[in-house]
Amino acid sequence: MELKDAILGRRSIRRFTDKEIPREVLEEILETGIWAPTASNSQVWIFIAVTDPAMLKKIRTVSPGMFWTAKAVICIGFDKKKAEQYFGSGNYRLPHYDCGMAAQNMMLRAYDLGLGTVSYTHLTLPTN
């Protein structure tokens, strides 16, 4: 698939089949996230691939807007301490941007592999 075809063809999918996703496929998708650019080459992102049905159910419990039942979810976050070492206390704009670029890489690769994806953002911010 040409890159332009992936960029123009990828859509947000909210209905998934019950077909399992092989570990090797998930690893390939995760690798494309690792190759996304990061501010100052900080690489503060963290990727967690979840395929365990019980854990997927727990994720849906804390993410009330996530109505779909995918066989795999890739959670993307960043290491707050590492981000503060690079960018200063409370400055999380660049790590969020980096996570978005990694997500885009992964969604495009998934599409290239014939998989549907949807981006879902759930932020938990401190109350203090």
MMTF fields as JSON, N, C-alpha, C and O atoms, coordinates in Angstrom:
{
  "mmtfVersion": "1.0.0",
  "mmtfProducer": "UNKNOWN",
  "numBonds": 511,
  "numAtoms": 512,
  "numGroups": 128,
  "numChains": 1,
  "numModels": 1,
  "chainsPerModel": [1],
  "groupsPerChain": [128],
  "chainIdList": ["A"],
  "bondAtomList": [4, 2, 8, 6, 12, 10, 16, 14, 20, 18, 24, 22, 28, 26, 32, 30, 36, 34, 40, 38, 44, 42, 48, 46, 52, 50, 56, 54, 60, 58, 64, 62, 68, 66, 72, 70, 76, 74, 80, 78, 84, 82, 88, 86, 92, 90, 96, 94, 100, 98, 104, 102, 108, 106, 112, 110, 116, 114, 120, 118, 124, 122, 128, 126, 132, 130, 136, 134, 140, 138, 144, 142, 148, 146, 152, 150, 156, 154, 160, 158, 164, 162, 168, 166, 172, 170, 176, 174, 180, 178, 184, 182, 188, 186, 192, 190, 196, 194, 200, 198, 204, 202, 208, 206, 212, 210, 216, 214, 220, 218, 224, 222, 228, 226, 232, 230, 236, 234, 240, 238, 244, 242, 248, 246, 252, 250, 256, 254, 260, 258, 264, 262, 268, 266, 272, 270, 276, 274, 280, 278, 284, 282, 288, 286, 292, 290, 296, 294, 300, 298, 304, 302, 308, 306, 312, 310, 316, 314, 320, 318, 324, 322, 328, 326, 332, 330, 336, 334, 340, 338, 344, 342, 348, 346, 352, 350, 356, 354, 360, 358, 364, 362, 368, 366, 372, 370, 376, 374, 380, 378, 384, 382, 388, 386, 392, 390, 396, 394, 400, 398, 404, 402, 408, 406, 412, 410, 416, 414, 420, 418, 424, 422, 428, 426, 432, 430, 436, 434, 440, 438, 444, 442, 448, 446, 452, 450, 456, 454, 460, 458, 464, 462, 468, 466, 472, 470, 476, 474, 480, 478, 484, 482, 488, 486, 492, 490, 496, 494, 500, 498, 504, 502, 508, 506],
  "bondOrderList": [1, 1, 1, 1, 1, 1, 1, 1, 1, 1, 1, 1, 1, 1, 1, 1, 1, 1, 1, 1, 1, 1, 1, 1, 1, 1, 1, 1, 1, 1, 1, 1, 1, 1, 1, 1, 1, 1, 1, 1, 1, 1, 1, 1, 1, 1, 1, 1, 1, 1, 1, 1, 1, 1, 1, 1, 1, 1, 1, 1, 1, 1, 1, 1, 1, 1, 1, 1, 1, 1, 1, 1, 1, 1, 1, 1, 1, 1, 1, 1, 1, 1, 1, 1, 1, 1, 1, 1, 1, 1, 1, 1, 1, 1, 1, 1, 1, 1, 1, 1, 1, 1, 1, 1, 1, 1, 1, 1, 1, 1, 1, 1, 1, 1, 1, 1, 1, 1, 1, 1, 1, 1, 1, 1, 1, 1, 1],
  "groupList": [{"groupName": "MET", "atomNameList": ["N", "CA", "C", "O"], "elementList": ["N", "C", "C", "O"], "formalChargeList": [0, 0, 0, 0], "bondAtomList": [1, 0, 2, 1, 3, 2], "bondOrderList": [1, 1, 2], "singleLetterCode": "M", "chemCompType": "L-PEPTIDE LINKING"}, {"groupName": "GLU", "atomNameList": ["N", "CA", "C", "O"], "elementList": ["N", "C", "C", "O"], "formalChargeList": [0, 0, 0, 0], "bondAtomList": [1, 0, 2, 1, 3, 2], "bondOrderList": [1, 1, 2], "singleLetterCode": "E", "chemCompType": "L-PEPTIDE LINKING"}, {"groupName": "LEU", "atomNameList": ["N", "CA", "C", "O"], "elementList": ["N", "C", "C", "O"], "formalChargeList": [0, 0, 0, 0], "bondAtomList": [1, 0, 2, 1, 3, 2], "bondOrderList": [1, 1, 2], "singleLetterCode": "L", "chemCompType": "L-PEPTIDE LINKING"}, {"groupName": "LYS", "atomNameList": ["N", "CA", "C", "O"], "elementList": ["N", "C", "C", "O"], "formalChargeList": [0, 0, 0, 0], "bondAtomList": [1, 0, 2, 1, 3, 2], "bondOrderList": [1, 1, 2], "singleLetterCode": "K", "chemCompType": "L-PEPTIDE LINKING"}, {"groupName": "ASP", "atomNameList": ["N", "CA", "C", "O"], "elementList": ["N", "C", "C", "O"], "formalChargeList": [0, 0, 0, 0], "bondAtomList": [1, 0, 2, 1, 3, 2], "bondOrderList": [1, 1, 2], "singleLetterCode": "D", "chemCompType": "L-PEPTIDE LINKING"}, {"groupName": "ALA", "atomNameList": ["N", "CA", "C", "O"], "elementList": ["N", "C", "C", "O"], "formalChargeList": [0, 0, 0, 0], "bondAtomList": [1, 0, 2, 1, 3, 2], "bondOrderList": [1, 1, 2], "singleLetterCode": "A", "chemCompType": "L-PEPTIDE LINKING"}, {"groupName": "ILE", "atomNameList": ["N", "CA", "C", "O"], "elementList": ["N", "C", "C", "O"], "formalChargeList": [0, 0, 0, 0], "bondAtomList": [1, 0, 2, 1, 3, 2], "bondOrderList": [1, 1, 2], "singleLetterCode": "I", "chemCompType": "L-PEPTIDE LINKING"}, {"groupName": "GLY", "atomNameList": ["N", "CA", "C", "O"], "elementList": ["N", "C", "C", "O"], "formalChargeList": [0, 0, 0, 0], "bondAtomList": [1, 0, 2, 1, 3, 2], "bondOrderList": [1, 1, 2], "singleLetterCode": "G", "chemCompType": "PEPTIDE LINKING"}, {"groupName": "ARG", "atomNameList": ["N", "CA", "C", "O"], "elementList": ["N", "C", "C", "O"], "formalChargeList": [0, 0, 0, 0], "bondAtomList": [1, 0, 2, 1, 3, 2], "bondOrderList": [1, 1, 2], "singleLetterCode": "R", "chemCompType": "L-PEPTIDE LINKING"}, {"groupName": "SER", "atomNameList": ["N", "CA", "C", "O"], "elementList": ["N", "C", "C", "O"], "formalChargeList": [0, 0, 0, 0], "bondAtomList": [1, 0, 2, 1, 3, 2], "bondOrderList": [1, 1, 2], "singleLetterCode": "S", "chemCompType": "L-PEPTIDE LINKING"}, {"groupName": "PHE", "atomNameList": ["N", "CA", "C", "O"], "elementList": ["N", "C", "C", "O"], "formalChargeList": [0, 0, 0, 0], "bondAtomList": [1, 0, 2, 1, 3, 2], "bondOrderList": [1, 1, 2], "singleLetterCode": "F", "chemCompType": "L-PEPTIDE LINKING"}, {"groupName": "THR", "atomNameList": ["N", "CA", "C", "O"], "elementList": ["N", "C", "C", "O"], "formalChargeList": [0, 0, 0, 0], "bondAtomList": [1, 0, 2, 1, 3, 2], "bondOrderList": [1, 1, 2], "singleLetterCode": "T", "chemCompType": "L-PEPTIDE LINKING"}, {"groupName": "PRO", "atomNameList": ["N", "CA", "C", "O"], "elementList": ["N", "C", "C", "O"], "formalChargeList": [0, 0, 0, 0], "bondAtomList": [1, 0, 2, 1, 3, 2], "bondOrderList": [1, 1, 2], "singleLetterCode": "P", "chemCompType": "L-PEPTIDE LINKING"}, {"groupName": "VAL", "atomNameList": ["N", "CA", "C", "O"], "elementList": ["N", "C", "C", "O"], "formalChargeList": [0, 0, 0, 0], "bondAtomList": [1, 0, 2, 1, 3, 2], "bondOrderList": [1, 1, 2], "singleLetterCode": "V", "chemCompType": "L-PEPTIDE LINKING"}, {"groupName": "TRP", "atomNameList": ["N", "CA", "C", "O"], "elementList": ["N", "C", "C", "O"], "formalChargeList": [0, 0, 0, 0], "bondAtomList": [1, 0, 2, 1, 3, 2], "bondOrderList": [1, 1, 2], "singleLetterCode": "W", "chemCompType": "L-PEPTIDE LINKING"}, {"groupName": "ASN", "atomNameList": ["N", "CA", "C", "O"], "elementList": ["N", "C", "C", "O"], "formalChargeList": [0, 0, 0, 0], "bondAtomList": [1, 0, 2, 1, 3, 2], "bondOrderList": [1, 1, 2], "singleLetterCode": "N", "chemCompType": "L-PEPTIDE LINKING"}, {"groupName": "GLN", "atomNameList": ["N", "CA", "C", "O"], "elementList": ["N", "C", "C", "O"], "formalChargeList": [0, 0, 0, 0], "bondAtomList": [1, 0, 2, 1, 3, 2], "bondOrderList": [1, 1, 2], "singleLetterCode": "Q", "chemCompType": "L-PEPTIDE LINKING"}, {"groupName": "CYS", "atomNameList": ["N", "CA", "C", "O"], "elementList": ["N", "C", "C", "O"], "formalChargeList": [0, 0, 0, 0], "bondAtomList": [1, 0, 2, 1, 3, 2], "bondOrderList": [1, 1, 2], "singleLetterCode": "C", "chemCompType": "L-PEPTIDE LINKING"}, {"groupName": "TYR", "atomNameList": ["N", "CA", "C", "O"], "elementList": ["N", "C", "C", "O"], "formalChargeList": [0, 0, 0, 0], "bondAtomList": [1, 0, 2, 1, 3, 2], "bondOrderList": [1, 1, 2], "singleLetterCode": "Y", "chemCompType": "L-PEPTIDE LINKING"}, {"groupName": "HIS", "atomNameList": ["N", "CA", "C", "O"], "elementList": ["N", "C", "C", "O"], "formalChargeList": [0, 0, 0, 0], "bondAtomList": [1, 0, 2, 1, 3, 2], "bondOrderList": [1, 1, 2], "singleLetterCode": "H", "chemCompType": "L-PEPTIDE LINKING"}],
  "groupTypeList": [0, 1, 2, 3, 4, 5, 6, 2, 7, 8, 8, 9, 6, 8, 8, 10, 11, 4, 3, 1, 6, 12, 8, 1, 13, 2, 1, 1, 6, 2, 1, 11, 7, 6, 14, 5, 12, 11, 5, 9, 15, 9, 16, 13, 14, 6, 10, 6, 5, 13, 11, 4, 12, 5, 0, 2, 3, 3, 6, 8, 11, 13, 9, 12, 7, 0, 10, 14, 11, 5, 3, 5, 13, 6, 17, 6, 7, 10, 4, 3, 3, 3, 5, 1, 16, 18, 10, 7, 9, 7, 15, 18, 8, 2, 12, 19, 18, 4, 17, 7, 0, 5, 5, 16, 15, 0, 0, 2, 8, 5, 18, 4, 2, 7, 2, 7, 11, 13, 9, 18, 11, 19, 2, 11, 2, 12, 11, 15],
  "groupIdList": [1, 2, 3, 4, 5, 6, 7, 8, 9, 10, 11, 12, 13, 14, 15, 16, 17, 18, 19, 20, 21, 22, 23, 24, 25, 26, 27, 28, 29, 30, 31, 32, 33, 34, 35, 36, 37, 38, 39, 40, 41, 42, 43, 44, 45, 46, 47, 48, 49, 50, 51, 52, 53, 54, 55, 56, 57, 58, 59, 60, 61, 62, 63, 64, 65, 66, 67, 68, 69, 70, 71, 72, 73, 74, 75, 76, 77, 78, 79, 80, 81, 82, 83, 84, 85, 86, 87, 88, 89, 90, 91, 92, 93, 94, 95, 96, 97, 98, 99, 100, 101, 102, 103, 104, 105, 106, 107, 108, 109, 110, 111, 112, 113, 114, 115, 116, 117, 118, 119, 120, 121, 122, 123, 124, 125, 126, 127, 128],
  "secStructList": [7, 7, 2, 2, 2, 2, 2, 2, 2, 7, 7, 5, 7, 7, 7, 7, 7, 1, 7, 7, 7, 7, 2, 2, 2, 2, 2, 2, 2, 2, 2, 2, 2, 2, 6, 1, 7, 7, 4, 4, 4, 7, 7, 7, 3, 3, 3, 3, 3, 3, 7, 7, 2, 2, 2, 2, 2, 2, 2, 2, 2, 2, 7, 6, 6, 7, 7, 7, 7, 7, 1, 7, 3, 3, 3, 3, 3, 3, 7, 2, 2, 2, 2, 2, 2, 2, 2, 7, 6, 6, 7, 7, 2, 2, 2, 2, 2, 2, 2, 2, 2, 2, 2, 2, 2, 2, 2, 2, 2, 2, 2, 2, 6, 6, 7, 7, 5, 7, 7, 7, 7, 7, 7, 7, 7, 7, 7, 7],
  "xCoordList": [0.857, 0.0, 0.895, 1.884, 0.536, 1.244, 0.869, -0.255, 1.801, 1.551, 0.349, -0.49, 0.262, -0.867, -2.193, -3.173, -2.235, -3.456, -3.84, -5.021, -2.853, -3.128, -3.647, -4.611, -3.007, -3.424, -4.845, -5.655, -5.148, -6.475, -7.542, -8.73, -7.137, -8.101, -8.477, -9.567, -7.604, -7.872, -9.084, -9.227, -9.944, -11.141, -11.246, -10.654, -11.987, -12.254, -13.317, -14.41, -12.985, -13.858, -14.355, -13.569, -15.655, -16.224, -16.964, -17.543, -16.943, -17.519, -16.426, -15.879, -16.122, -15.006, -15.48, -16.513, -14.717, -15.004, -14.475, -13.809, -14.773, -14.278, -12.987, -12.591, -12.341, -11.108, -9.939, -9.737, -9.178, -8.006, -6.927, -6.827, -6.135, -5.026, -3.74, -3.434, -2.988, -1.756, -0.76, -0.658, -0.046, 0.954, 1.965, 2.357, 2.381, 3.373, 2.843, 3.595, 1.55, 0.933, 0.913, 1.237, 0.535, 0.543, 1.954, 2.139, 2.937, 4.328, 4.771, 5.481, 4.352, 4.7, 4.058, 4.688, 2.822, 2.138, 2.828, 3.058, 3.159, 3.852, 5.2, 5.596, 5.894, 7.2, 7.082, 7.968, 5.993, 5.835, 5.62, 5.96, 5.057, 4.934, 6.292, 6.545, 7.16, 8.504, 9.292, 10.145, 9.013, 9.741, 9.17, 9.703, 8.108, 7.563, 8.55, 9.267, 8.591, 9.49, 9.031, 7.842, 9.993, 9.675, 10.501, 11.611, 9.958, 10.664, 11.972, 11.981, 13.052, 14.392, 14.776, 15.615, 14.171, 14.383, 14.157, 14.842, 13.192, 12.949, 12.381, 12.676, 11.572, 10.973, 10.344, 10.595, 9.527, 8.91, 7.605, 7.013, 7.147, 5.899, 6.022, 7.113, 4.866, 4.748, 3.583, 2.509, 3.793, 2.744, 2.451, 3.369, 1.188, 0.77, -0.313, -1.389, -0.014, -0.998, -1.773, -1.189, -3.086, -3.955, -4.82, -5.528, -4.749, -5.577, -6.384, -7.3, -6.064, -6.768, -8.209, -8.421, -9.207, -10.604, -10.995, -11.753, -10.499, -10.835, -10.264, -10.923, -9.047, -8.435, -9.131, -9.303, -9.533, -10.279, -11.6, -12.024, -12.239, -13.486, -13.229, -14.031, -12.132, -11.784, -11.516, -11.915, -10.847, -10.581, -11.896, -12.049, -12.838, -14.148, -14.883, -15.647, -14.655, -15.296, -14.848, -15.657, -13.559, -13.055, -13.087, -12.732, -13.502, -13.622, -15.06, -15.324, -15.989, -17.41, -17.816, -18.862, -17.028, -17.368, -16.903, -17.191, -16.182, -15.654, -16.675, -16.67, -17.539, -18.635, -18.272, -18.941, -17.233, -16.894, -16.181, -15.717, -16.106, -15.5, -14.41, -14.57, -13.323, -12.184, -11.451, -11.537, -10.741, -9.944, -8.606, -7.93, -8.215, -6.951, -7.095, -7.779, -6.444, -6.377, -4.916, -4.239, -4.438, -3.095, -3.264, -3.768, -2.828, -2.876, -1.576, -0.491, -1.696, -0.531, -0.511, -1.498, 0.602, 0.794, 2.25, 3.003, 2.639, 4.047, 4.513, 3.722, 5.807, 6.463, 6.602, 7.411, 5.812, 5.765, 7.124, 7.539, 7.816, 9.124, 10.139, 10.895, 10.145, 11.075, 10.738, 11.637, 9.447, 9.028, 9.477, 9.919, 9.369, 9.792, 11.303, 11.776, 12.062, 13.512, 13.861, 14.811, 13.101, 13.349, 12.765, 13.412, 11.54, 10.786, 10.399, 9.807, 10.709, 10.371, 9.051, 8.23, 8.877, 7.699, 6.418, 6.308, 5.453, 4.146, 4.064, 2.989, 5.159, 5.151, 4.931, 5.887, 3.658, 3.336, 2.821, 2.359, 2.897, 2.404, 3.155, 2.526, 4.467, 5.245, 5.065, 4.918, 5.069, 4.811, 3.431, 3.297, 2.415, 1.097, 1.164, 0.588, 1.857, 2.036, 2.754, 2.358, 3.82, 4.578, 3.715, 3.82, 2.87, 1.968, 1.005, 0.687, 0.543, -0.351, 0.329, -0.279, 1.602, 2.322, 2.541, 2.441, 2.834, 3.007, 1.691, 1.673, 0.599, -0.718, -1.027, -1.52, -0.741, -0.994, -0.178, -0.701, 1.106, 1.928, 1.293, 1.186, 0.874, 0.319, -1.008, -1.257, -1.855, -3.136, -2.945, -3.663, -1.977, -1.708, -1.15, -1.52, -0.259, 0.291, -0.805, -0.865, -1.654, -2.755, -3.639, -4.032, -3.95, -4.75, -4.05, -4.677, -2.744, -1.944, -1.999, -1.913, -2.141, -2.223, -3.656, -3.894, -4.609, -5.996, -6.826, -7.902, -6.342, -7.071, -7.721, -7.195, -8.862, -9.544, -9.142, -8.874, -9.101, -8.743, -9.645, -10.314, -9.645, -10.278, -9.446, -8.941, -9.312, -8.582, -9.579, -10.644, -9.222, -10.083, -9.212, -8.23, -9.548, -8.752, -9.475, -10.647, -8.76, -9.287, -8.185, -7.227, -8.311, -7.293, -7.752, -8.898, -6.865, -7.122, -6.145, -4.934, -6.648, -5.806, -5.853, -6.887, -4.751, -4.758, -5.743, -5.955, -6.337, -7.323, -6.699, -7.38, -5.434, -4.804, -4.201, -3.639],
  "yCoordList": [-1.182, 0.0, 1.235, 1.304, 2.187, 3.463, 4.277, 4.183, 5.066, 5.872, 6.787, 6.905, 7.434, 8.334, 7.583, 8.122, 6.343, 5.544, 5.261, 5.289, 4.991, 4.741, 6.008, 5.963, 7.127, 8.389, 8.756, 9.157, 8.623, 9.001, 7.943, 8.262, 6.691, 5.609, 5.252, 4.729, 5.521, 5.121, 5.861, 7.069, 5.129, 5.701, 5.216, 4.197, 5.928, 5.475, 4.392, 4.599, 3.248, 2.079, 1.837, 1.85, 1.619, 1.398, 0.074, -0.218, -0.715, -2.061, -3.03, -2.94, -3.948, -4.858, -6.297, -6.65, -7.121, -8.555, -9.184, -8.522, -10.447, -11.142, -11.917, -12.787, -11.601, -12.275, -11.807, -10.607, -12.763, -12.452, -11.785, -12.053, -10.925, -10.283, -10.951, -10.917, -11.553, -12.239, -11.295, -10.119, -11.827, -11.058, -10.393, -9.245, -11.129, -10.582, -9.335, -8.399, -9.333, -8.179, -6.986, -5.866, -7.227, -6.143, -5.594, -4.382, -6.47, -6.021, -5.167, -4.177, -5.549, -4.766, -3.376, -2.38, -3.319, -2.036, -1.186, 0.005, -1.787, -1.055, -0.516, 0.587, -1.278, -0.831, 0.477, 1.329, 0.634, 1.88, 3.072, 4.203, 2.821, 3.892, 4.313, 5.5, 3.346, 3.63, 4.498, 5.283, 4.363, 5.121, 6.523, 7.268, 6.883, 8.238, 9.244, 8.925, 10.44, 11.449, 11.901, 11.87, 12.318, 12.873, 14.141, 14.268, 15.056, 16.301, 15.982, 15.25, 16.521, 16.323, 14.845, 14.461, 14.026, 12.573, 12.006, 11.075, 12.582, 12.216, 10.816, 10.15, 10.363, 9.029, 8.725, 7.676, 9.656, 9.489, 8.701, 8.415, 8.345, 7.612, 6.201, 5.644, 5.648, 4.27, 3.653, 4.248, 2.478, 1.765, 0.461, -0.274, 0.18, -1.08, -1.697, -1.126, -2.87, -3.601, -4.527, -5.327, -4.408, -5.204, -6.108, -5.645, -7.413, -8.381, -9.264, -9.959, -9.249, -10.079, -9.585, -8.42, -10.448, -10.013, -9.379, -8.409, -9.903, -9.328, -7.917, -7.03, -7.711, -6.384, -5.409, -4.237, -5.878, -5.025, -4.578, -3.437, -5.474, -5.13, -4.056, -3.135, -4.166, -3.155, -1.802, -0.768, -1.802, -0.549, 0.113, 1.325, -0.667, -0.098, 0.451, 1.41, -0.149, 0.321, 1.739, 2.551, 2.04, 3.372, 4.333, 5.503, 3.86, 4.686, 4.583, 3.875, 5.284, 5.098, 5.41, 4.941, 6.179, 6.485, 5.431, 5.527, 4.413, 3.367, 2.236, 1.324, 2.299, 1.346, 0.103, -0.923, 0.178, -0.94, -2.045, -1.847, -3.204, -4.377, -4.935, -6.01, -4.222, -4.664, -5.798, -5.934, -6.599, -7.701, -7.223, -7.96, -6.002, -5.448, -3.941, -3.289, -3.41, -1.967, -1.63, -2.315, -0.583, -0.096, 1.192, 2.192, 1.144, 2.319, 3.092, 2.512, 4.391, 5.243, 6.304, 7.005, 6.405, 7.419, 7.854, 7.535, 8.579, 8.963, 8.955, 9.084, 8.802, 8.769, 10.212, 10.984, 10.559, 11.933, 12.394, 13.521, 11.538, 11.927, 12.169, 13.14, 11.284, 11.442, 12.703, 13.42, 12.97, 14.175, 15.431, 16.395, 15.425, 16.591, 16.792, 17.927, 15.715, 15.846, 16.551, 17.332, 16.278, 16.894, 18.292, 19.193, 18.481, 19.688, 20.557, 21.618, 20.149, 20.932, 20.482, 19.831, 20.838, 20.427, 20.985, 22.185, 20.103, 20.523, 20.815, 21.153, 20.696, 20.997, 19.699, 19.011, 19.372, 18.103, 18.265, 17.299, 19.464, 19.701, 18.849, 18.193, 18.849, 18.086, 16.576, 15.898, 16.015, 14.574, 14.168, 13.104, 15.0, 14.693, 14.702, 13.838, 15.668, 15.772, 14.529, 13.954, 14.121, 12.932, 11.682, 10.841, 11.553, 10.394, 10.383, 9.32, 11.557, 11.653, 11.211, 10.539, 11.596, 11.175, 9.666, 9.025, 9.106, 7.655, 6.944, 5.934, 7.479, 6.883, 6.9, 5.913, 8.007, 8.103, 7.059, 6.392, 6.914, 5.889, 4.51, 3.749, 4.202, 2.88, 2.658, 1.564, 3.676, 3.521, 3.33, 2.549, 4.044, 3.875, 2.485, 1.864, 1.997, 0.644, -0.415, -1.377, -0.241, -1.178, -1.214, -2.29, -0.055, 0.011, -0.708, -1.444, -0.488, -1.138, -2.661, -3.382, -3.148, -4.584, -5.122, -6.298, -4.255, -4.69, -4.608, -5.202, -3.877, -3.749, -2.379, -1.387, -2.335, -1.073, -0.544, -1.319, 0.768, 1.4, 2.593, 3.105, 3.016, 4.27, 4.853, 4.127, 6.154, 6.831, 7.232, 7.775, 6.962, 7.327, 7.966, 7.366, 9.154, 9.874, 9.876, 10.243, 9.462, 9.494, 10.042, 9.336, 11.277, 11.906, 11.941, 12.28, 11.594, 11.737, 12.778, 12.557, 13.88, 14.961, 15.043, 14.749, 15.436, 15.553, 16.627, 17.618, 16.429, 17.372, 18.483, 19.456, 18.365, 19.41, 20.507, 21.45],
  "zCoordList": [0.0, 0.0, 0.0, 0.73, -0.815, -0.84, 0.396, 0.887, 0.89, 2.086, 1.896, 2.789, 0.738, 0.479, 0.568, 1.084, 0.071, 0.143, 1.594, 1.942, 2.432, 3.853, 4.527, 5.29, 4.241, 4.859, 4.441, 5.277, 3.161, 2.662, 2.925, 2.952, 3.118, 3.264, 4.69, 4.92, 5.656, 7.035, 7.578, 7.389, 8.246, 8.856, 10.292, 10.647, 11.113, 12.478, 12.426, 11.9, 12.972, 12.961, 14.382, 15.329, 14.528, 15.862, 15.996, 17.043, 14.949, 14.989, 14.57, 13.471, 15.457, 15.23, 15.167, 15.736, 14.473, 14.432, 15.72, 16.517, 15.91, 17.101, 16.802, 17.577, 15.686, 15.289, 16.165, 16.353, 16.696, 17.508, 16.641, 15.444, 17.256, 16.559, 17.03, 18.222, 16.128, 16.531, 17.207, 16.857, 18.161, 18.903, 17.962, 18.17, 16.924, 15.989, 15.282, 15.009, 14.99, 14.332, 15.287, 14.893, 16.536, 17.521, 17.72, 17.826, 17.771, 17.936, 16.756, 16.933, 15.55, 14.369, 14.428, 14.072, 14.874, 15.018, 16.078, 15.865, 17.218, 18.282, 17.806, 18.184, 16.99, 16.492, 15.712, 15.787, 14.967, 14.204, 15.135, 14.787, 16.314, 17.301, 17.829, 18.038, 18.043, 18.549, 17.574, 17.99, 16.286, 15.278, 15.029, 14.206, 15.721, 15.575, 16.165, 17.113, 15.617, 16.172, 17.556, 17.876, 18.362, 19.683, 19.906, 19.391, 20.665, 20.978, 21.696, 22.686, 21.205, 21.788, 21.86, 22.675, 21.019, 21.046, 22.449, 22.873, 23.157, 24.558, 24.737, 25.729, 23.791, 23.839, 25.202, 25.796, 25.682, 27.005, 26.95, 27.991, 25.743, 25.626, 26.183, 26.304, 26.515, 26.988, 26.214, 26.127, 25.661, 24.93, 25.653, 26.018, 25.858, 26.484, 25.612, 25.437, 25.07, 24.269, 25.196, 25.926, 25.157, 26.033, 25.166, 24.272, 25.449, 24.723, 25.669, 25.229, 26.939, 27.918, 28.071, 28.407, 27.83, 27.887, 29.228, 29.246, 30.334, 31.64, 31.777, 32.32, 31.289, 31.364, 30.416, 30.754, 29.233, 28.309, 28.938, 28.756, 29.671, 30.356, 31.419, 31.571, 32.144, 33.15, 32.504, 33.039, 31.361, 30.656, 30.267, 30.421, 29.768, 29.399, 30.624, 30.511, 31.788, 33.024, 33.379, 33.828, 33.178, 33.526, 32.339, 32.482, 31.191, 29.995, 29.487, 28.516, 30.138, 29.839, 28.399, 27.95, 27.672, 26.285, 25.309, 24.116, 25.792, 24.927, 24.844, 25.671, 23.851, 23.733, 22.93, 23.05, 22.123, 21.252, 22.021, 23.144, 21.394, 22.03, 21.125, 20.547, 21.004, 20.198, 20.907, 22.127, 20.146, 20.697, 21.237, 21.954, 20.903, 21.396, 21.532, 20.744, 22.536, 22.753, 23.01, 23.776, 22.374, 22.679, 23.463, 22.953, 24.716, 25.586, 25.404, 25.42, 25.234, 25.019, 26.11, 26.334, 26.765, 27.792, 27.792, 26.871, 28.824, 28.905, 30.35, 31.285, 30.501, 31.798, 32.302, 31.788, 33.301, 33.801, 34.333, 34.065, 35.081, 35.631, 34.518, 34.551, 33.548, 32.431, 31.63, 31.19, 31.442, 30.719, 31.458, 30.832, 32.775, 33.558, 33.496, 33.563, 33.371, 33.218, 31.915, 31.863, 30.873, 29.574, 29.455, 28.92, 29.953, 29.616, 30.802, 30.602, 32.031, 33.208, 33.822, 33.176, 35.054, 35.816, 35.213, 34.958, 34.991, 34.511, 33.029, 32.534, 32.307, 30.874, 30.093, 29.737, 29.83, 29.19, 27.766, 27.159, 27.235, 25.882, 24.857, 24.027, 24.903, 23.93, 24.069, 23.052, 25.29, 25.386, 24.843, 24.239, 25.051, 24.483, 22.951, 22.29, 22.412, 20.961, 20.434, 19.42, 21.137, 20.739, 20.759, 19.866, 21.759, 21.844, 20.662, 20.129, 20.251, 19.098, 17.808, 16.975, 17.649, 16.445, 16.443, 15.397, 17.595, 17.688, 17.374, 16.671, 17.898, 17.635, 16.142, 15.596, 15.489, 14.044, 13.288, 12.395, 13.64, 12.991, 13.151, 12.19, 14.375, 14.652, 13.927, 13.419, 13.874, 13.186, 11.684, 11.059, 11.102, 9.676, 9.379, 8.383, 10.244, 10.025, 10.199, 9.433, 11.185, 11.376, 10.131, 9.678, 9.584, 8.367, 7.223, 6.46, 7.113, 6.081, 6.224, 5.23, 7.457, 7.723, 7.65, 7.925, 7.278, 7.12, 8.386, 8.458, 9.39, 10.654, 10.765, 10.262, 11.423, 11.686, 13.055, 13.973, 13.188, 14.458, 14.721, 13.823, 15.961, 16.346, 17.475, 18.331, 17.466, 18.535, 19.608, 19.316, 20.834, 21.955, 23.016, 23.452, 23.433, 24.416, 25.746, 25.841, 26.758, 28.121, 29.003, 29.317, 29.398, 30.232, 31.679, 31.974, 32.556, 33.981, 34.508, 34.492, 34.962, 35.433, 36.953, 37.553, 37.584, 39.044, 39.5, 38.801, 40.661, 41.178, 42.017, 42.342, 42.372, 43.205, 42.393, 42.95]
}
